[in-house]
Amino acid sequence: MEAHKGGESDRQRIKDLIALNGGIIDAEASDEGVKSGEVSIETKYLILGSEPKGEGKINAYSEVYEQARNYGVREMPVKEFVNYMGYRPEDRTVGLGKSARPTDFKPRLPEGVQRVMPSTRRKEGPRRTLGSDTTEP
């Protein structure tokens, strides 16, 4: 898997993204070099992270890779997969603590609902539409 800014693996983020979109992980080669699951004819994508270093770790990666190639599974690098899924981390997170901005926490009305200020309502008299000088009965 690709390394994140802090050096840790993005494996769990990719798993979460797959699960959130209704996907199932058929097979995986872990960062430690352990293979779990099996690639099948139902497997749609092989998400390619960085190749593991070390002899024992490369075996699981190679096995999953070869199985996917035998089934004709589409190979996709992590970055391409994340873009394909429409994930935008900057759109989904806000800073907390000292880096928090009040504008990130503005209350939002449900779609189609318009805020009305109490002082703009008229209790008596004819109603007027915006931008019009005519009155309604």
C-alpha positions in Angstrom: 0.0 0.0 0.0 1.0 3.6 -0.4 2.5 5.3 2.6 0.6 8.3 4.0 2.2 11.6 5.1 3.1 10.2 8.5 4.7 7.1 7.0 1.9 4.7 8.0 0.1 2.5 5.4 -3.1 3.7 3.7 -4.4 0.1 3.8 -7.2 0.7 6.3 -8.3 3.9 4.5 -8.6 1.9 1.2 -10.5 -0.9 3.0 -12.9 1.6 4.5 -13.4 3.3 1.1 -14.2 -0.1 -0.5 -16.6 -1.0 2.3 -18.4 2.4 2.2 -19.1 1.9 -1.5 -20.5 -1.6 -1.0 -17.4 -3.5 -2.2 -15.9 -6.7 -0.8 -12.2 -7.5 -0.6 -11.7 -11.0 -2.1 -8.0 -11.4 -1.5 -5.2 -9.3 0.0 -1.5 -9.4 0.6 -0.8 -7.7 4.0 2.1 -5.4 4.7 3.6 -8.2 6.7 3.5 -10.5 3.6 0.5 -12.7 4.6 -2.0 -13.6 1.9 -5.7 -13.9 2.9 -8.6 -14.8 0.7 -8.7 -15.8 -3.0 -9.0 -13.9 -6.2 -12.0 -15.2 -8.2 -13.9 -14.6 -11.5 -16.0 -12.1 -9.4 -13.0 -9.9 -8.6 -13.2 -6.6 -10.4 -10.1 -4.7 -9.5 -6.6 -5.3 -8.2 -5.6 -2.3 -6.2 -1.8 -1.9 -6.5 0.1 -0.4 -3.7 3.9 -0.2 -3.5 5.7 -3.6 -3.8 6.7 -4.9 -0.4 10.4 -5.2 0.5 11.9 -8.5 1.6 11.7 -12.0 0.3 9.0 -13.4 2.6 6.8 -10.4 2.0 7.0 -10.4 -1.8 5.6 -14.0 -2.1 2.1 -13.1 -1.0 2.0 -10.0 -3.2 3.2 -12.0 -6.2 0.6 -14.7 -5.6 -2.3 -12.3 -5.5 -0.9 -10.4 -8.5 -0.6 -13.6 -10.6 -4.0 -14.9 -9.6 -5.5 -11.5 -10.7 -3.7 -11.6 -14.0 -4.9 -15.1 -14.7 -8.5 -14.0 -14.2 -8.0 -10.8 -16.2 -8.7 -8.5 -13.3 -8.2 -4.8 -14.0 -5.1 -3.5 -12.3 -5.4 0.0 -10.7 -2.8 2.0 -8.7 -4.0 3.3 -5.4 -4.1 6.9 -6.5 -6.2 6.0 -9.6 -8.6 4.0 -7.5 -9.1 6.8 -5.0 -9.8 9.2 -7.8 -12.1 6.7 -9.5 -14.1 6.4 -6.2 -14.4 10.2 -6.0 -12.7 10.5 -2.7 -11.5 13.9 -1.8 -9.9 14.0 1.7 -9.8 17.8 1.8 -13.6 17.9 1.2 -14.4 15.4 4.0 -12.3 16.6 6.9 -12.0 19.7 9.0 -9.2 20.7 11.3 -9.9 20.3 15.0 -8.2 21.8 18.0 -6.1 24.9 17.4 -6.4 24.6 13.7 -10.2 24.6 13.7 -12.0 27.4 11.9 -15.5 28.5 12.9 -16.5 28.6 9.2 -16.0 24.8 9.0 -18.9 24.4 11.5 -21.6 26.6 10.1 -25.1 25.2 10.6 -26.6 24.2 7.3 -30.3 24.1 6.5 -31.7 21.1 4.6 -31.7 21.4 0.9 -34.6 23.5 -0.4 -35.2 25.3 2.9 -34.6 29.0 3.0 -33.8 31.0 6.1 -36.3 33.8 6.9 -35.3 36.5 9.3 -38.1 37.3 11.8 -37.8 41.0 11.2 -38.6 40.6 7.5 -42.0 39.0 8.0 -45.0 41.3 7.9 -47.8 40.5 10.2 -50.3 42.8 8.6 -50.9 44.3 5.2 -50.4 43.1 1.7 -47.6 40.8 0.7 -45.1 41.9 -1.9 -42.8 39.7 -4.0 -39.1 40.6 -4.2 -38.3 43.1 -6.9 -41.9 44.0 -7.5 -43.8 47.1 -6.5 -47.2 45.4 -7.0 -49.1 44.1 -4.0 -51.1 40.9 -3.7 -54.4 40.7 -2.0 
